[in-house]
Amino acid sequence: MGHPLHLTVPDGLPFIDFEREFDHPVADVFRAHADPALLREWLGPRGTHVEVDSYDFRTGGAYEYHHTGPDGVSYAFRGVLHTVRENELVVQTFEFGGYPDVVELEYLRFEDLGDGRCRLVGHTVHASQEARDGMAGSGMESGLSDGYERLEELLAARVR
Amino acid sequence: MGHPLHLTVPDGLPFIDFEREFDHPVADVFRAHADPALLREWLGPRGTHVEVDSYDFRTGGAYEYHHTGPDGVSYAFRGVLHTVRENELVVQTFEFGGYPDVVELEYLRFEDLGDGRCRLVGHTVHASQEARDGMAGSGMESGLSDGYERLEELLAARVR
C-alpha cells in the first residue's frame, strides 16, 4: 500500500508545494481532516501524540492543537480557517508557537480522481523566504509523509 | 498635514510592502481599524461607500465588508483574523469576492514613534506571483493612499 508524497521547494519563491494520492474516496480523506477525533489519529510524525485543543472546522473557524514527541516535549500550533468547502478546498493559516508571529497561509485541495481515489494538493505561502526555508528544513517533509501514511492506515483499518 | 504612503512591489517575490506615518497616537490609529463604525468612515478610495457586514476584530475572528463606488457597483471583501494584538499587530487574511479563492495574508504592524506619532507597516503575502501582480495593478496603492488620508482627516476632526 501507500503512495509517495511529492514535495517541492521552489527556488526563489516562498512556497512549498506537495501532492499525495490516496486509494480512498475524497469524502473519507476530507472527513479525516474535518473530524478532530480522526485528525488526532494520524496528524504528524510517527511517535508523536496529538491533542486537539479546539477545532471549529468551518469557514471563519479556528483551531489549536499540540504535538508531544517521545521525549515529552510539546509543540503548539494554531490557525484560522479562511475557507472550508467540503470535499474540495481548505484555506487556512498556520503558526508554530515556537516561532510566534511567523504565520503561513495553506491551501489544501481535495481532488476526486474517481474509482474511490483522490489526490491532496497542498500549497503553503510564507511571509518571507527565510520563513519558508525554516519550514522546509524543519522536518515538514517527513512529518507530512508519516502523517499521510498513518492516514492511509487509519482509512484502511476502517474499511476492513 | 499628511504623510505620504510608501509602497514597494518587490521584483520576483509575491509581496507588497507599505509604510505610512501618522501624527496621531498609535492607540487612535489602532482603534480606527478595530471599530467598524470608524473603519467605514475611512476605508478605501474617496467616493466609495463602505458597509461593514460583520466585524469580529479579535484573534480568531472574521470580517466581511463591501465597497460601493460612485457607479453603484459593489465589491465584497472578507477574511479571518489570525492575530489581533492591541496597538501592535494584526495578521489577517483577505479575499476579494471578484477573485474567489485568491486569498492573501496581511501583516499590519502599529509602531509607536512617541510624541503622539506612529507608523503603520504593512506586508501582504500572495499565493502566486500573478496574484500579487494583479493586486498591485488593481488600484491598491491609490486606494490605500486615499484611505490613509481619510483616516488622518477623521482623526484630526475628532481631536478638534
Interface residues (C-beta under 8 A of the other chain):
Chain A: G12 L13 P14 F15 G60 A62 G79 V80 L81 H82 T83 L89 V91 T93 E95 D101 V103 E104 L105 Y107 H123 V125 H126 A127 Q129
Chain B: G12 L13 P14 F15 G60 A62 G79 V80 L81 H82 T83 L89 V91 T93 E95 D101 V103 E104 L105 Y107 H123 V125 H126 A127 Q129
